[in-house]
Structure formats: C-alpha cells, structure tokens
C-alpha cells in the first residue's frame, strides 16, 4: 500500500447511512480537517430503517449527524457477512456519478461536463491500495462512533467501538508501517 496523497484541498464523502464513515474513516476525516482541508458529507438516506425494533420516524433523527464512499464489495472480506445493499448501491453509484460527470453526452441538460474529480477512494474494502495514518486521530474516530448510541444499542450484544476500531485500524497499520491506519482502494475518475 502507498500513503494516500494529501495534495488536495477539498473532498466529498458519499455514504448510504449517517454513521457509515464512523466505522473507520472518521479518524481520517479528523486528520484531514485538522490539516485545514474541507470535507463535505453527502448522505443518501437518513438511516431511518436501520434499527430493528424502532420505528423509522424515531430512528431517522437519531442517526442524523454530520457524517470518501464505503465499500461496495458483496461481502465484508473474503468470508465475511454480506455487505448491506444500501452500501453496495451507494458506493457503486458514487463511482459511476463521478465518472459520468465528466461526460458531456450523458446529461446535456445538466450543464457542462465537470472534470474536477481526479481520484476516488473507497474505504472498508478488502483490497486497499492506499492508507491514511490515523494514529494521531484514532481517539476522534472512536468518539465519533460512540456518538451513534441508538444504533450501537440496536446492534445488541457487547459491541465495543474502541476495540473494534483499534483492531481494524491496527491491522491495516501493520501493513502500512504505522500504529493505526485506514485502508482505501483508489480508482481513477
């Protein structure tokens, strides 16, 4: 893996649910915003149907929070559970939209083609090509995930955000040569 270049000023993170980036990428967002970069979030849903046993009108406001796209792989890892359909659809749609924005023939009524996207990064993929050292911001990532109390409670069991994120980021960090890292797969626009 190579370090993700940080010679950019603005990024947009597009995810299916308000808490998706908190499962690893929030620590990278904390790093970038501390460096003075602007990171905007686009949420495809309010996540209102994401907690079993709670009505959507109650869940929606609980999951809304200022929240690069998430994995659209079929499963989480080679033998992991099936990735949520929303994650797969939004992740792939994000890549498609970035590519299609540069093609003036696809949406001629939308205005001129936009060639501003140079690279697209996908977090939580099984085959990262790049990494972001989040050693100095892992605490911010953990704190961000902990704020999704209603969703975490809805998972049931003894889910520990600190243990989960440190193990995941520590594993990627071993491959990257630092204590904690976020793995990302880079795609050209």
N, C-alpha and C positions, 0 to 999 in steps of 0.2 A: 504494500500500500504506500501511496505517496501522501504527503500532507496536502490537505485541500488548500489551494491558493487563496490568499486573503487580500488580493489586489483589487477588490471591488468595494463599492460604497453602499449599494442597495440590493436587497434580496426580498423575495416574496415566498412565504411558506404556505403551501396549499394542502389542506388535510380534510379528511371526512368529518372528524369529530373534534370538539373543543379541547380534549385532553390528549390527543394523539401524539403531539410533539413532546409531551411531558415524559413519555416512555423512552427517554434517551436524548432527544435532540434539544430539549430546553436548555441543557447545560452549554451546548454550542451556541445557542441564541444568546445566552447570557454573556458568553465570551465576546461574541461579535458586537453586541450592544455596548459592552464596557469599552470596546475599542472605538466606539463612536459610529459604528455602522447602523444603517436604518434597516430594520427587518419588519416587514408588514405581514400580517396573517390573513389568510382567506379561509373561512370555514364553510364547507359545503353543506353541513347540517348543524343544527343546534344540539345534536346528540340526544334529542328528546325521547327516542325509543330505545335507549341503551341500558336501562337498568330494570331487570326483571322484578316485577312486583311493585313498581312505582309507575304511576300514570304519566304519560308524556307531558301534560301541562305542568306537572310538578318537577319532572326531571330536566326539561329544557332550560329553565333558568338556573338550575344547579350546575349544569355543565358549561354554561357560557362563561368564557374567560378569554382575555387577550391571549391568544394561543400561538424545511425545503420539502418536499412531499414525502409521504411514507411509502413503504414497500407495497408493491402490487403483486408480489410473488404469491403463488397459490397457497403456499404453506409458510409458516414461521420456521425456517430451517429445513434441512432435508427430510426429517421425520417428525417435524413439529405439527402442531394443530393447524387446521385450515385457517388462513387469513380471512378476516371479515370481508364480505362482499363490498361494503362501502369503501374500505381501504383499497381494495383492488381497483374498483371503478374510478375513484377519485385520483389515485396515483397515476393510473394509465391515462386518464382524461387530462391530467395536468401536463404530462409529457406531450400528448397529442396537441393540446392547445398552444403550448409554447412553440412547437414545430409549425403548426398551421398558421400562427400569427404572422409568420414571415412569408406566407404565400398569398400574394395579392389576388390570385384567381379563385381562392376558396370562398372568401367573403367580401366581394367587391363593394357591397353597400356599407361595410363597416369602416371604410376609410382606407388609407394607405397601409401597406404591409409594414409590420414592425419587426426590425431585426435586432432588437435590444438584448435578447437572451443569447448568451454565449455558451453557457453550460447549465445543465440541470443535474441536481443531486438528489438521490433517493436514500432516505435514512431507513434503518432497520432491515436492510437487505442481507441475505445470506452470503453475498459475494461482493463485499466492499472493494473499491479501488482506491479510495482516499480516506483520510481520517482527519479529525479535528481534536487536538489535545484539549481535554476539558478538565484536566487535573485541578486547575485553579477555580473552576466554576461548578464542580460536581455538587457541592452543597446547595447552590442555587437550583440546580436541576432537581435534586431531591425535594427541596422545599416547594418547588412548583408542583411536583406530582402530589405531594401531601395535601395541597390545597383542593384537590378533587375528592374530598372526603366522601361525598354521597356515592360517587361511582366506585370508589375503593371499598366502601361498606357493602355496596351491591355485589361485589365480586365474591363476598363471603370468605370464610377461611381466615388464614393468618398472613395475608399479603403484606410484606414489609417493603415499602418504596425504597428505603435506604439500601437494604440488602439486594433487592432486585437491580437497581441502577448501578450500584458499585460492582456487582458481579458481571453484569453485561458490559459496562464501560471498562472494567478491569481486564476482561478477556480481550477486548479489542485493543486496549492499551498494551497488552503483552506483545501483540503483533506489530503495534505501531512504535514500540520503544519508549512508552511513557506510562505513567501510572493509570490514567483514565483517558479513554478516547471514544469518540463517536465515529462509527464506520459509515461511510457513504459510498454509493455507486454513482459514478459520473457518466452522464450521457451528453453528447454534443447536441446543440439545438438544431 
